[in-house]
Each structure stands twice: as structure tokens, then as C-alpha cells.
Amino acid sequence: MVGVTRIKIQETVAELEALIQQQSNPNRKERLQVLYSATHECWNTD
């Protein structure tokens, strides 16, 4: 089974937050929230 092992997100966390707030389509909003979660976790590695 093949899966995604890496993604490259060019937007900043702030840009993703703004996109989520502007998005009215529930499917697109959910996808942006997944990207936000992945990005937020990458930047907050304590």
C-alpha cells in the first residue's frame, strides 16, 4: 500500500489561519485545517 510520507507546505501558519477563516466550503475548510495541524505540529517541536 502506497501512502503520503511527506508534504511541503509553503504557507505560513498565519496564512493558513487566514485561509481557514475565509473559507466557506466545508470540504476545503477541513483540508486547510489538516494542513494547519500538520504545519503547527512541525513548528512546535519542543
HELIX and SHEET records of a PDB file:
HELIX    1   1 VAL A   13  GLN A   22  1                                  10    
HELIX    2   2 PRO A   26  TRP A   43  1                                  18    
END                                                                             
